[in-house]
Amino acid sequence: MKPIYLVIFVAGLAAGLALIPFVAHTAVAPGAAQADAQKAGLPMGWIAFGFLGQALFTGRMLAQWISTERKRRSVVPVVFWWLSLFGGLFLAIYFLRRGDPVGSVGQLAGLVVYARNLTLILRPRPSPESS
C-alpha cells in the first residue's frame, strides 16, 4: 500500500473512531427516516459520522482514479477495497441509526463484496515451487 493511501486511510479511521463517543449515546428518534437528518432528530455528531462515511466511500474512487492515471491503465488498488469496506460500514451504521432501510440494505450488501475481495487479496499465495 502506498504511503499516501495509508495516511488517508488512517486519518479517516481515526476521525471516525474519535466520533464514536459523541454518537454512541443517542437513541433513535421518532420519524428518523425523514429526508432532513436534523428534522429527524439526529444530533450533529451523527450527521458528521455520516459525512465521514461518505468521505471514505468517495475517497475510494479518488484512490482508484489516481492509481489509474499514474499507471495509464485501469487499476483497482487494495486501498480501494479498504476504503469501500470502512466507508460502507460507517454509512451502514449511519443509515441504521437514521432508520433508513434502503440505505442500510444497500450498504450492508456491499460489505460482503468488499470483505470477500480483501480476503482474496490478503490470502497467502502458494509459491511457484510448490506447484
N, C-alpha and C positions, 0 to 999 in steps of 0.2 A: 504494500500500500504506500502510495506517495506521501511524503510528509505533510503537504498542504491539505490533502484529503483527511489525514489523520487529525490535524488541527481542527478542521471544520467539524468533523465527527465528534471529537472530544468536547469542543466548545458547545455544540448543540446538546450533547448528552448532559454535560454539566449544568447548562442552563435549565434543562428540563428537570433534572434531579433537584436543583435548587428551588424550583417552583412547587414541588410536592407538598411541603408543609403549608403552603398558602392555599392549596386546592383540596387537600385531603379531608378537611374537617367540614366541608359544606354538604348539605343534604339536597336531595332532588327537589326542585321547586315545582309546584303545580303548574301545568301548562308549559313545561320545559321544552316542548318541541316547537315552540313558536319560532317564526323566522328571525326575529331580533333576539340575540342572545341576552342582552341586558334586560329586555322586557320579559324574558323567560325567567328572570331571577338569578342569572349566573353572575357571580362576582367577577371582578376584573381579573383575578388570578386564574380563573378557569378560561376566560377569553384569551389571556396571554398564553396559557398552556395550549390552547387550540391553535393559536398563531405559530407557536414554536413547532408543533407537529406539522403544520402546513409548510413552514420554512424548511424543515428537514426533508419533507416529501418533495418539495420543489428543488431543493439542493441536489437531489439525486439526478435530476435532469441536467442541471448545470454541470455536475461532475461528468456525466456521460458526454455532454457536448464538448467540454474542454478536452477530454480524452480523445474524442473523435477528431477534433481539429488538430491536435498535436500529432496524431498518427496518420492523419489524412485518409482514414477509413473508419467505417462504423465499428465501434468497440463498446463493450459494456464492462466497465471496471468493477472490481469487487466492492468498492465503496458505494457504488450504485445500489447494491443489494442491502448493505448495512443501513444506508440512509432510507431505503424503502421500508425495511423492517422497523426501524425506530420511528420514522415519520408515520408509518401506518399504525403502529402501536399507540403512539400519542394521539393520533386522530381518532382511533377506535375508542380509546378511553374518553376522549372529549365528547364524541357522539353518544356514547353510552350514558355519560353523565347528563348530557343535554336531553336525552330521551328521544334521539333521532334514529329510528330503526333502519332507514335506508342508508344513512351514512355508516352506521355501525356494521351492518351486514357487508356493505361494500368494502370497508377497511379490513374486517376480520377475515374475509375470504382471501384477500391479497396476502395476508400474513403467512398463510400456508405456502404460497408460491415463493415468497421471499425467503422463508426459512429453509425450504427444500433446496433452493438454488445455493444458499450458503452452505448447507450440508454437503452438497455435491462438490462445491469448490474446495471446502476445507477437508474433505475426506482424503486420507493418505492414499497416494497412488502407488501401485506396485512398481518396483524398479524394473528396468528393461532386462536385467539379468535373470529375474525370476520367471520370465515368460517362456 
